[in-house]
Amino acid sequence: MTKIERATIADDEQPYKKRVLVLIDQIGAVDYHRIAMPLRYIYEKNIFHIDFAIQEKEVNEAKVEDYDIVIFSRYLLNMSIVDRCIAANVKLIVDIDDYWNVPKYNPAYKKYKEHGKEAVLKSLKAASMVWTTTHQLAEKVKEINPNVHILPNYIDLQENQWMEKNEHPLTIGYVGGFSHLEDVKLLRGQIGQICEKYNARFLFCGYNSTDPNSAEMEYQITGSRQRPEWFWVGEVTSVLNYGKYYSHIDVVLAPLTETHFNKHKSELKIVEAAAYKLPIIVSEVEPYTNHRDNEGVTFVKNNDWSVIGEVIKNRKALGQKNYDYCKKHHNIDTINQKRISLIYGI
């Protein structure tokens, strides 16, 4: 993301605008979707004075005491900044989209055990307000901070990565990182037969050829150490480009194991598929079940992925329904207007 220069402070003849500082010290998908993009649009509306400190050095050097509000995602690498905000009576808004009790099989487990969980809890306790993604996670946050507000995920359809067009063979696709090994095990022994029956390929997006977890995920899907013809990969890429992979897919899969941790994740994969008017097939678990009224989402019961065949046949109609539903319930303008109101009212 390009650094945005400091906004001009209002002079005496202008109405006072709240001074907001957005801190992003470890840019990733969460920070991008939940902090960088929505706050950039609010910045462009010139409602508040908003500055962005991006990357660790700039965040550490930021003069947080000069602001009314500081906003960041989950926790900061340098948590002393939180103490400085409290001492200066600067209000904190913390955005969180994941549960802080990370299971042992998750690659982030060690980081959260050593300092991540403690840092998240400190952030939530210090926050004047918390933003989160779903009612499930909001209930967990309320145990620590009752002032929590749900701001669902959305996709900016005007961003280039969500506007690609590609000709491709019939493709069943999965988009996810190496932390989802346990989830893709749910596909074991089923995808090959479906691809052969419908003359389709399977595209695994987010594959990392240097990471053994990706190789293991491939094995769980194919059941073979030798890659079959129907299995294709899209290498892991940046948060600015990964959306393009959906333009190569006709039907999206989102397997998810039924765990306490997964229950408190978000339904972002559904919204991403909707951006390309694609149907999506998901495990019948929370939080995906928040979309029971979304006719573009097909739920898998008892881990039976044979429903893929029916979705393939009706993919265009189902994809349109997913798009229409998410356009209404995950609308960028509606959600950002709520975000603006919350900043006003803090």
PyMOL commands that set and color helices and strands:
alter all, ss='L'
color gray80, all
select helices_A, chain A and resi 29-45+56-61+64-66+80-87+109-126+135-142+160-162+178-187+191-198+212-222+242-248+260-263+268-275+288-291+305-313+315-329+332-345
alter helices_A, ss='H'
color red, helices_A
select strands_A, chain A and resi 19-24+49-54+69-73+91-96+129-132+148-150+171-175+201-207+231-235+251-254+280-283+297-300
alter strands_A, ss='S'
color yellow, strands_A
deselect
rebuild
show_as cartoon
